[in-house]
C-alpha cells in the first residue's frame, strides 16, 4: 500500500493522526498494532496490516525490486529533535536467505539466521566503504545499517536514476554537468588512501540524481564476494555492455571505472552503445578486440572536440594509456558553459530551438532498439518536430495579424477628442493620508520612542490631593515632580542597555612577509561553505592555511596544513629525534616528527616567529565549522579516515593478526605513523587533525609542568580521536606518538 497518498488516519477510538505520528508511536511501542484504523473513505484495518517498519524506519511504499530483494521508501521520525527524513532502504528477500542457507548446507532455522548475519556483514562492509566517501557530494551516503536484521538505509534521491533521466530531454549543458560530476565521484574514490576504491559496475542504473546533482551508488559491489548462486549477482562483477576488456578477464583497476564512464557518456551523447553484438559472446569479442564506433560521427550534439578526444583515450585497451578521473574532471571543467547553446532533443519551447534540433537529428534512423535502450521515441521524433514547427509558424502569423489590429485601435483612440481625464485612485489617496498620520504620531512621540529604544526609565509624576483637602474650594489638583534620585532606581540604571560599538574587522593582506601565496580554495559539505587562503613559508617549506575567523572570538591566524615533518625538523634543528625515521621506512622524512617535547616544539616555533595552537584554535581548525561529532559530517566514527588503533586493527585482521597482541611487531607490520596527508582533509583543507600523532597545544593542566595534547595518535582508540578529547603530558616528555603543528598568529 502506498502511504504517501494518505496523510491522515482515523483510529477506532476516534482519534485522527498523521502518518508520521502513527509510525513514531509504533516504533516507540506506544500503540497496539491490532488497533483498527482507516482512511477518510476506506475500510477498517488493523494497524499492523497497513503500517510496517524496518528497524527505526517506517515504510511508505516500494521503490523497486530485483532478484536479490526490494528497495523501499522509508521515513525516519525523531520526536525529540522534531526531525523527519526520507531514506531508501535495501532489504534482501526471504527467499534469497533460505536459498543461500540451503546452498551452504545449513538447517532451516539455524541456516536462515546464519544467512541473515552473513548478508548483514555484507551491508556493513558496504556502509564502511561508502562512509570513506562521505565528504564527496557526488556519492550516495549511507545513513544506517543493521547486521542482525539485514538492511541498509541510504540517502534518498528524488529524481531517480540517470537511465530514467536519459529517456527525457536534456541539453548540452546537462551533458557537461553530468560528465564532470560523475568524474568527481570517481576521483574521490580513486584517491582514497592507502587503497583506492574501485566501483567495478558503473552504469546509468547505479547513478542517481537528487535536485539535479549526480550521486553514484552501489560502491559496495566491489567487495561482495559470496559465491552462492543466490548472491552471484552481488559478486564484484560487471554489466557486459559497460565492462572494460580487463573486467571480462576478472581483473579490475581504477582505469576499469574510466572505461565504464566513457561508455555512459557515449550513450548519452550518441544514443547508442559503442559496442553492439547479437549475443554476449559476440559483444565480449568486440569489446576485447575491436575499436569503438567513432564518437564524433555518431554524436547527436555539437560538443567540444576536447570531449571527443578524452572519450577516445578512455577506450584504450591498455589501462596505462587511459586518463585518470582527475584528468576527466579537468577537461569537463575547462569548457565554458555560458557560451554553449541550450539545444534540446525532445522538449521544444522556442522556434529557434526547434529549427536547430530538427537539423541536428538524422532524417532516417536505422539503429535498432537494442542499440538505443533509453531512447525508444527517437524514430517518432522527426514527425513530431515537423508538426510543432508548422504549428509555431501558424501561431506566429496569427500573432502578427492580432498585433496589427491592436495598433489600429490604439491609433483611433488617440485621434478621438472626447477623452475623459483618468480618475484619481482612492487607494493612493488613503495611502498618502496614512503616511501623514503616521509621520505626525512619530514626531509627537519621538521622545517616548527614543526612551523605548534605549530602555530609559520614564519620568513619572505623582499627583496629591493635599491641597484640595486643606482648601476644598480649589478643586484643581497640584502636581509634584518626583526628584531624579527616586525616578531612576539603581537597579534599572544598571540594567540599561546602550548600543554596542561595531567590532573592528581585521583584514589580512594577500602578501605576507616570509610567505608566498599559493591559492584560494573553497570547500563545501552540505550547508557549510569555507573559503581559505593557502601560503607556503619560504624558509621552512611549511604549508599554512589562513582560516576565516569572522563571527568568532578568535584573532586571525594561520595553521599548518600538515603536521611538521621529520624533513622540516632536520632542516631547521639539525638532529632528527624521531623513532620512525628514514632508517626504518623509505618515506620516513615525510612522516610527522615525534619524540619531541613541548619545549622542543616551542623552540622550533619561536625560531621562525610561529607558535603552538591554543586549545580553542586547534578545536576550531579541527571542526572546520561542521556541526557534527566528526569533521566529515557524520556522528559515526570511520576508522579508515583516522590513522589510529581501530584502523590498524582492521588492517591486521586481514592478515590474521591482532593489533593488541604483544607478539605483533608494530614496526615490522608498518602499523605506526604514516606520511602526512594520508587521511582525507577537512573543510579547511587540513589533514591528519585526528590520529597519526598527538599534537602539542598551549593549554596547561592541573600540574604546573603539564601541557595539553589533542587529536589522538596511531596507537589511540577511537574514543581519543575526536575534537573534544583533551589529554596532558609533561612538557619534558618525549613520546613516539606526540608531534606538533605550527601556528602563525596575527596581532589585532
N, C-alpha and C positions, 0 to 999 in steps of 0.2 A: 504494500500500500504506500502511495506517495503522500507523505505527511506534509510536504511543502505546500500542498493545495488547501490545507485546512489549518487555520490559525488558532481557533478556539474550540474547546470541547466541553460538553456538559456531563457532569458526573451524576451518579444516581442520587446523591444527596442534594442535588440542585445547584451545586457549586459550578461555576464556569471558570476554566483555567486555560491558559495558553499552552501551546505545545512544549515550549521550553520549561515552563513551570512543572508540567507533569513529568518530564524527563528528570528534572532535578529532584523531585520527590521520590521517583522510582529508584534513582541511584543512591539517594540518602536513606532508602527504605522507610520513608515516611508515609507510604500509601500502599495498600494491598493491590496486587496485580489482578486479583479476582473481582475487584470492583468494576461495575459496568460503566461504560461511557458511550457517547455518541456525538456525531456532528449535529449541525442545526436541523438537517432533514434526514439523517441516517438512522440505522437501526442500532439497538443497544448491543454492545460487545464488551467482553472482558478487556481490561487494560493490557493484560499480557498478550492478547492476540493482536493488538494494534501497535503497541509501543515495545520495541525490542532494543536492547542495549548490548554493546560490546565494551567491556571494561568500564571506563567512566564516560563513555560517549553514547549518545542517543542516535539511533539510525533513522534518518529522514527518508531516504529512498536508495534504490540500487542504481549505481552509475554504469556498471558493465560487468561482464562475466567472461570467463575463459576456461581452458582446460584445468588450470591449477585451482582456481577459486573465483571469488567475486570481489568487486570493489564497491563500497558503499559511501554515500554522502552522510557524514556524521556531524554532530554538533556537540561541542564541549560547553557545559554550563557551569560557571563558577559563581555561587551565590555570594560568597564573601567579597569577591572583587567585582561583582556585577559584570561579569565578562562572559561573552558568548563568542565562540569561534567555530567556523566551519572547517572540517577536515575530511580528507579522503582516506578511507580505511580499507586495507587489503587483508583478506582473511582466506585461508585455504578451505576448500570444500571437505566435508566429512568423508566423501568417497575417496578422495586423494589420501587422507590419513589412513583409512582402512587398507587401501591397496598398497601403500608404502609399507605398512606393518606386515602385510602378508608376504610381500616380496623379500622382506628381511627375515622371514621365518618366526615372527613373533605371534604370541597368542592374541586373541581378540581384544580383551580388555587391557591387558598389560601392553600389548603391541600398540594400541591406539594412544595410550599415554606416552609411550616411548616416541612415537611418531610426532606427537604434539611438541615434545621437548626438542626433538631434532630440528623440526621446521622453525620452532621458536628461536633456536640458536641461529638459524639462517637469517631470520629477520633481525636478530641482534647484531649479526655481522654487517648486514646492510645498513643498519642505523649507525654503527660505528664508522663505516666507510663514508657515508654521506655526511656525517657530522664533521668530518675533516674539511668539508667544503662549505661550512655554514656561513662563512664571510662572503662567499661569492653570491651575488644576487641572481645569477642565471642557472642555479641548481635548485631543484626541489628540496626543501628542508624536511628532515624527519622530526616530527614533533614528539612521538611517543611510540613505544613498542612493548610487547609482552612476550615472555618465553613460555610461561605455563599455559596461558590461553593465547595461542599464536595469532598475533595480528600486528600490523604496523600502521601507525597514523601519520599521514603525510600532509604537507601543505596543500590546500585545495586551490586549484587553478580554474578560474571561472570561464575560460574561453576554449576549453577542450584541447585537443591535440593539434599539432601542426598539420597532420594529414587531413583533419576536418577543415582547417583554415585554408588549405591549398585548394579545396573544392570551391571556394568562393573567390571573389575578385580581389586582386591586390595590385600594388603599384611597384615601380622600380625602387622607390624609397623603401618599401617593405622588404624587398629582396636584400638590399644592402643592410637594413636593420637586422633582419634575421641572421644573415651570414656573420655579421660582426658579433652578435650576442651568442650564437652557438660556438663560435671560435673562442670567445671569452670564457665560456663554461669549460671547454676542453683545456684551455690554457691553465685555468685554476687547478684542474685535476692532474694535468701532466707535470705541473711544477711543485707538487707536494713532495716533502722530504720526510724520511730518507728514501721512500719508494714512491714512484709515480703511480697514479690510479688510472687504469685503462678501462674504458667503458665496454668495449667489445661488441656491443649490439646497438649502435647508434642508428636510429631510423626515425621517420616522422611520427610514428606511433609512440615513441619514447620521449618526444619533445612536446612540452605543454606550453600554453600561453596563459598569462594572468595579467589582465589590464594592458594587453599589447606587448608585454615583456616575455622573452623566451625563458623557459625553465626546463632544464634537462633532468630526466628522471631515470630510475632503474639503474643506478650506478652499482648496486649490489649484485647485478647479474654476473659480474666477473669473478665473484668469489663463491657462487652457489655451485658446488661441485659434486652433488649427490648423483649416484649412478643408477638409482632406481628408475624404472620406466615411467612411473607416475611423475617423477621430478626431472625427467630428461630434458624438458623444455626450459628448466631453470639452469642447467649446467652452462657455465661461461661460454655459451655458444654464440650463434650469429644468425642473421636473416640473410639467405643466399644472395638476394639482389643487391644488398648493401655491403656484402662481405669483401674484404681485400684478399688477394691471392694467398698471402701467408696465413690468413684466418682459416681458409679452406683446408690447409695442411695442419691445423691445430696450433699455430703459433700466434702470438699477439704482442704488438709493440705499441708505443704511442702513435706511430705512423699509421697503425691499423685504423684508429679512430679518424685520422685525417682523410683516409680513403673513403670511409663511410660519410664523412662530412661533404666530400666532393660529390658523391652520388646524390645526396639530398639536394644540394644546390643545383646539380644538373637537372633533376626532376622539377625543381621549382622554376628554373629558367627555361627549359626546353619542353616540359610537359611529357617527357618520356624518359625511359631508363637508358643509361649509357651502354648497357649490355643487355641483349634480349636473346632468349632461346626457347625452343619449343618444350624442353623439359629441363629438369635440374642438372642432368649430366652435361647437356649442351651449353647451358648457362655457365657452369663452372669451367668448362673448357675455354669459352670465350674470355671469361674474366682472367684466367691464368695465362693465356697465350696471345690474345688479340688486343689491339688498341681500342679505346672507346670511340664512340661516334664523335665527329668534330663538333664541339660545342658552339663555335662561332656560327656555323651554318644552321644548326638546329635551334638556336636561340630565338625565342619569341619576343625578346625585349632588346632594345639598343643599349647594351651595357658598356661600361668602360672596358677597354682592352686589357687592363691590368687584372680584372676578374677572370677573363678567359685564360690568360697566361697562368694565373695562380691555380685554377682548377686543372689545367693540363699537367702542371707539375705534381698535383696531388694524385694523379693517376699513374705515376711512375711505378713500374714493377719493383724496382729496388727501393727498399724502405729508407735507405740513406739519402736518396735523391728527393724525397718528398719534403715539402716545407713543414715547419713546426706550427703549432697553434698560435704562437706569438707572431709569426710572420703573417698568418691569415688575418689576425686582428689588425695588424698594421696596414695591410692592403685595403681592407674594407673601411678602416677609419680614415684613410687618406683621401677617400673620394668625397668631394664637396656635395652634400645632398641638396643645398639650396639652389644649385644651378640645374638640377635634374628635373625634367618634365614629369608630371604625375600622370602616367598613362595606365589605364585600367584595361582588363581583358574581358570583364563581364558587365560591371556596373557602369552605366552611361548617364552622365549628368549634363554635359555640355556638347555643343555641336562640334567644337574643335577636337574634343577628346574622341568623339565618335569617328570623325574623319581619320584621325591618326591611328586609332585602333583598327579600323577597317582595313587600312592599307598595310598595317604591320602583320596581320594574320594571313595565312595562306588561304587561297580560294578553294583548293581541293585537298582534302586531308585523306591520306591512305594509311595512317597509323592505326593499328588495331587497338582494341580496348585494353588489352593486357599491357601494351606499352604506355598507356596513359591511364593509370589506375585511378587518379583523383580528378580527372577532367573528362567526365563522361559526356558533358554537354558541349564539347568543343566542336563536334560536327554540326550541331544545330545553331552555332553561334553566328555564322555569317548571315543566314536568313534573318535572324533577329536584329542584327546590326543594320542591315539594309532597310528593314521596316522602320526602325527607330530613326534612321537618317531621313527617310521620306516624311515621317510624321513631324520631325523637327522643322523641316523646310515648310511644311504646310502651316505649322503654328507660327513660324516667323512671318509668313505672308499675311496671316490673319492679324498679327500684332501690328504690322505696318499699316494696314488699312484702318485699324482702330485708332492708331495714333494720328492719322490724317484727319479723321472725323473729329477727334478731340481738339485738334488745333483750330479747325474751322469754327467750332462752337465757342472757343475762347476768344477768337477774333471778333465774332459777332457781339459777344458780351462786352468787349472793350469799347466798341463803337457806340453802344447804346448810351443815351443821355439821361436816362431815368434811373441812375444808380442811387441807391439809398446808402447813407453812411452806416457803417457797421455799429452795432450796439455794444456798449461797454459791458464787459463781463462783470457780473455780480461777485463772482469768486475773487477776482482781482481786487475789487473794492473792499471786500471783507478782509482780505489778507493785509492790505495796507492799513486798515483800521486796527487790526490785531497787533501789527508791528508797532504802531504808535502807542497803543495802550501798554504793551509790554515794556517799551522804552521808558514811558513815564513812570511805571512802577519801579523799574530798576533805578532810575535817577533818584526817586524819592526815598527809596530804601537802601541806598548804596552803603550807608554806614552799617546797617544791620547785616547786609550781605558780606561786608568785609569782616565783621566780627565772627560771622558763621564760618568763613573760610579759614581764618587763623585761630578759631576757637577761643576768642577773647571773652571773658565774662562781661555781661551786660550791666550797666549802671542801673540799679534798682532804686525806686522811690517809694518811701513808706508814708502813708497818709495817717494823720492822727486826728481825733475828734476832741482834743483837749480844749481847743478854742471854742468850739460850739458848746461844750459842756459848761464852761465858765461864763460864756456870753451867748445865751441861746438866741439872741436877736440876729447874730451873724451866722447864717447857715452855710456860708462858703467855707469848706474845709481848708485847713492850712497844710501845705505840702512841705515836707522837710527832707532834704537830701542826706542820705547816709554818708558818713565820711569814707574816704578812699580806702582806709585800712579795713573797714568792715565789708566794703564792696568786693574786694579781691582777697578771698581766703588764700592762705599759704598753699593748701593742697592743690587748688585749681591753678595757681600760678606756676607750681612745679610741673603740672601735667600739660602745660601749654606747649603745643607743637608748632615749631617755627619751620618755615620752608627750608629744605635741605639744599646745601650748595652742590652744584654739579661736580662730580668727581672728574679729575683731570685724566684724559686719555693719553697714555704714553705711547708714542709712535716710534718704532724701531726702524731705522733706515735700512734699506736693502743692502748697502755696503757696510760691512763691519770690519774694523781693523783686525788683521791677522787671519781673516776668514775669506773664503771665496764662495760666492752664491752659486749653488748647483741646480736649483729648480724650485718651482712652486707646484705642489701636488694637492689634489682634493680626494679624500676618501669618503665613501658613503656606505652606510649599513642601515636599511630601513629609513627612519626619520632622522638619523644622525648624519650630519654632513660636516666634515672638518677640512679646512684648508690650511696647510702648513708650508713653511719655507725651510729648505734644507741647505746647510752650509758644510764646508769642509775646512778644518783647521790646517793651515799651511805647514806648520812646524811638526805637528804630531801625526797628521793624517786622519784624525778622529772625525767622523761624520756626525754632525749635530742637526737637530730638528728644533726650529723655533715654534713653540706651542702657542696657540691662541689663548689668552688669559682674560678676554673681555667678559665682564659679568661675574668674575670670581674673585675671591680675596687672596690673590697671588700676584706678585710683581712679575713682569715679563721675564722669561728665562728660556734658555736652550738646554736640551738634554741629549746625551749621546744616543745615536740611533742603535748602536750595538754596545755591548759591554766592552771595556778596554781589553784588547787582545794582548797576547804574550809578545808579539812582534812590536807593538806600540810601546809596551813597557820596556823591553830590552833596548829599544832605540833611544829612549829617554833616560832610563835609570841605570843601564848597563847590564847587570846580572839579572837573569830570569829565575825567580824563586819557584815557579810552577812545578808541580809533580807530573802533570800530563803534558810534557813539552814535546818538542820535535824529536827528541831521542826515543820517545815512546811511540809517538804517532807521526806519520808523514806530514800531516797538516796541523801539527802542534802549534805552529805560530799563529794560526787562525783561531785556536781555542781561546776562551777567556782566561785572563791571567788569574791565578788563585794562589793560595798560600801567602797572601799579603795581609798585613794587619791594617787596622783602621788608621793608624798613624802613618803607615807607609802610603796608603791611598791618599791621605790628606797632603803628604809631602809631594806626591806626584801632581796633584791638582793645583796646589799653590805655586808650583814651579811655572805654570803657564796661565795663571790667573783664573783657574777653574775652582770648583768646589764640589763637595758631595751633595746629593739632593737631600732636602729635608723630607720628613715623613709625608707632609701634605703634597709636596712636589712629586714625589715618587708615586703616591697613590693616584693623583690626578693624571699623571702620564700613563699609568697602567690602565686605569678605567677607560681613558680616551672618550669620555662623555657618553659611554654606553650604559644604559640603565638596566644592567643585568649583573649577575654574580661574577661572570667571566666576560672578558673583553670581546669574545667572538659572538656576543649577543645571545647567550644561552645560559640557563641556570644549571646545565648538565656538564659535568667535567668530561673533557675529551682527552684521554691520555696521549694520543698522537700529536696533540698541539703543544705538549709540555714535555721537556726532557726531564723526567722525574722517575721515581721508583716504580710507579704504576706502569709507565711506558716501557721501562726495561723489563718488567715482569712479563708483559705481553710478548716482547721480543724473545726472551729466553724460554717462554713456554713452547714456542715453535721449535726450539732446539732441544726440548725435553729437559729443561733445567729450571731451577727456581732462583730468583734474584736474591732472596734472603737466606739461601743455603750457604753455610760457612765454607763449603768445599768449592764454591764457584769463585773463580778469579775474575774480578770485575775488569781489571786492566787488560787481561788476555781476551776476554769476551768483547771488549770495547764498549761496555755499558757504563761509561763515565761521562765527562763533559763532551760536548760536540762543538764543531766550529760555529762561531757566532752567525746568526741569520738562518739557522737550520729550521726554526719554527716559523709559522706564519706571523706576519706583522699585525699590529692592532690598528685602530682607526687614526692614530697619529703617525703611522709608519714605523713604529718602534718594534724591534724584535727581541725575543728572549726575555720579556718582562717577567715571565713566570718560568721557573725551572732553570736548568743548566748550572748556575751558581747563585748563592745568596748575594745580595748587593748591599754594601755598606751605606748607611744613611747617617744624618747628623743627630738623630734623636739619642737621648741619654736615658738609661734605665734607672732602676732604684739605687744601684750602686754607682758611686761616682765614676768608676772606671769602665762601666759597661756602655756599649754603643749598639745602636739599632741595626738590624739586617732585615731585608724584605724579599719576598718573591719565591722562596724555596730554592732547592738545588736538585742536582741529578740523583741524589740519594734520599730525597724527601718524599713522604707520602702525599697523596693528593690534598689532604686537609691543610697542609702547609703551603700549597701552591695556589694562592688567591691574593687579591689585592688587599684583604683585610688582615691577614696574618702578620704578626709582629713578633720578632724574637731578638734576643740580646746576647752578644759575645763581649769578652774583654777586648779593650782597644789594642792590647798587645797580642791577642790570639792570632795565629796563622793556621788556616784550615784549607784542605784541598776542595772545599765546597763553597768558599766565600771569595767573591771578587768585588768589582765595583763598576759604576757607570758615572761619567763626569757630567757636570752641570756648569753652564755659564749664566750667571745672574746679571741682570741689568738694574742698576740703581734708579730709583724714582727721581 
